[in-house]
Amino acid sequence: MRELASLAFESNDRDEGAPADPRSPHPKVLPDLPAPAPSAAWPPADAEIFEALQRAWQDGSWGRYEGPHGDALASALRDMFRVRHVLLCCSGTIAVELALRALKVGPGDEVLLAGYDFPGNFRAIEAVGALPVLLDLDPQNWNLDPDQLEQACSPRTRAVIVSHLHGGLVPMDRVRTWAEQRGLSIVEDACQASGARIEGRPAGGWGHAGVISFGGSKLLTAGRGGAVLLEEDASYQRAKVWANRGNQAYPLSELQAAVLLPQLRRLEERTHQRAAAAARFWRRLQGVPGVRPLRNRVRDGLAAYYKLGMQLVPEELCGAEREVLLERTRPLGLPLEAGFRGFALRSRRARACGPLTQARLAAARMLVLHHPLLLAGDAAVDRAASLLAEALRSLARST
Ligand SMILES: *Cc1c(COP(=O)(O)O)cnc(C)c1O
């Protein structure tokens, strides 16, 4: 047990594996620098990112409002997501609000949203003056359930926000068909799902507006940042006008764009690595009581794991709820945490559609494992799985 407990998972220690001394007067002598340390830390210490930083220093773009890096990033994202327009901005949170504005959602409108989601999405709906309408989740994967959409609708419904959370994927073909019949707009939040595919199409590219995040812990990171992906010229114009009012109110910098470009090139490879690691993790947990994977029901899907979500099943753990398990796993250094807290389901600030049974369960019982572990190699994944298995088995034995 002591040996297991001594397993140190890398933290987000920023100095670890830092590829260069930023004060060096000659940063271009890359070959003389130590290679980035292989580690589970995030952000990744890729040599290509260091080179991009050097180039931004050399060409002075790091200090400009606009330039070649932002243009190249927008163009690469258009290709990757197969969308017509990309508006770069300062965060995924703002990108959701811009998406709603782009789709002309405003006061008096209702926007459908899963009863368990990123809290900022609820607030983005409020920020544009609309009312959130909460609907329940698919019991299999604790993500938005397309079967709930129809009954959540009212004559005021204008749009739906669909997030792919914790490795879960929502069947977007069904959402899209339904929304088109109804004449409603879709905002697809792929902030946790960069690199994921649904029916062969990139997650984020299905909606009338898609949203991605470049926040400091995300799968593509520039510390901060985001983008809105848009289909129609008019929506793109509206989003741009709002984002540029006054001065540019929500910019992404050239320096941020510069470090994102090389990450895009490695995304596909890393998405597959993380998916393989997630599958390996679950194979190691087979037959262990108390947790279940999120099961996706999409054809030709590839999940992206910003977090690896798990459904806790207290019935198999002598009734032990999430906090009891986390108390045991925290000292082990496992990167395991509770999911989102969930919304106040009976508040006046929202309309709830039905009892939201699964959303309540998800808020109380979702567990998430943070993604850097999934690139840390088989041994680290196996050790994490056995630490968790040990903790779960001991809870199942206790009375
Ligand atoms: C992180 C996240 C966001 C917001 O992104 P930021 O860039 O951190 O503002 C939105 N939605 C989901 C599902 C997220 O996980």
The ligand as an ORCA input file, in Angstrom:
! r2SCAN-3c Opt
* xyz 0 1
  C     -13.847     24.762    -20.172
  C     -15.226     24.730    -20.705
  C     -15.839     25.877    -21.213
  C     -15.260     27.255    -21.129
  O     -13.992     27.426    -21.567
  P     -13.035     28.553    -20.941
  O     -12.072     28.767    -22.055
  O     -12.429     27.962    -19.728
  O     -13.856     29.761    -20.673
  C     -17.099     25.761    -21.752
  N     -17.737     24.574    -21.794
  C     -17.178     23.461    -21.312
  C     -17.937     22.185    -21.393
  C     -15.913     23.490    -20.733
  O     -15.387     22.373    -20.233
*
